[in-house]
């Protein structure tokens, strides 16, 4: 995985490319935490991504759902179609079952809160 960051006005744009594999989980987690908790809007562009490891897809999903909960939705663009529903599915407040069939969501943001 390669990451290129650009800034446009008050928007941080992260361009990811290549394969996002297991060995990139820590770097992806840090990048997503910065993006989710940034004071300004953040965009994750996945146009040049060739594949996403299962655990990395879970990180992307958790970051997206956390950002929605914080009312600062992380913008993800150019998501490969075969990963879109898994990454953008969040549990509704009234229903603990995750829409994509990933199982139950504990209601905790355990993946991202480990570092906070």
N, C-alpha and C positions, 0 to 999 in steps of 0.2 A: 504494500500500500504506500502510495506517495500522497502527500498533502501539500497543497499550495494555498496560501492564504492571501486574499486581497481585501482591501477596504474601499468602500465606495460610500461617501458621506458617513453616516453613522451605522453602516451595515458591514458586518464581517462576513466574507464569503470564503468558505472552505471548499476547495476543489479536490475531491478524492479520486484517485486513479489506481488501476491495477487490481490485483486480487486482495481482498480484505480477509486474511487468513487468521488462524488461531494465534500466531505469533504477534499479531497486531492488536490484540484485544486491549492491552494496557494503554497503548498510544491512542487507540480509538476512544477508550473510556475517558482519558484526560481531555481529548479534543472535544468530546460531547459535553463534558462538564463545563468547560470554558464557554461553549456555545450556548448551553441552556441557561447558565447563570450570568451571561454577559449583560451589561447594562443596556446595550444596544441590540438591535435585531441581528440574528445570525442565520446564515443560509448554508446548507450542506448540499453541494452539487455532486451527484453520483454518476454523472454522464459517462465518465471514462472507467467506471468500475466494471471489472470482468467477472467477478464472483464475490459472494459474501458468505463467510463461514456462519454456521448456525448460531454460535454464541455471539458473534458480532451483530447478527440480525437482531438478536434479543437486546443487545445494548442499544442499537438504533431505535428499536421499539420503546424501550424503557425511557430513553432520552426524549423521544417525541411525546410520550404520554406524560412524563414529568413536566415538560414545557407547557403542555396544554393545561395541566393542573395549576401551574403557576401563572396562567394567563399571559404567557409570553411564548406563544407557539413557535417552535423551531421550524423554519421553512426548509423542507427537503425537496430538492428538484431532481428531475431526470432519474428517478428511482427505477431500476430495472423492473419491468412488468412482473416477472415471476416472484419478486420479493415484496411488491407494493402492499398487498393486503396484510402480510405478516408484520411489516414495519409500521404501518399506519393504523393498526387496530388497537384500540384502547378499551378497557372495561368501562362501562357506564357507571356512574355513581350508584344507581339503583340495582345494578346487576353485576355480580362479581365475576361472571364468566367472561373470558376474553372472547371477542367476536371471532377471531381467526381460529378458534379451537385450540389454542395453546394451553388450555386448562384454566385453573383458578388463579386469580391474581390476589396475593395476600393483602393488597392495599398498601404495602410498604414499597418504597423505592429502594430496595436493598442494594441493587447493583450500583446505583449512583451515590447512595448515601454512605457507602463504605469509606469513601475518600473524604467526604465533606467534614 
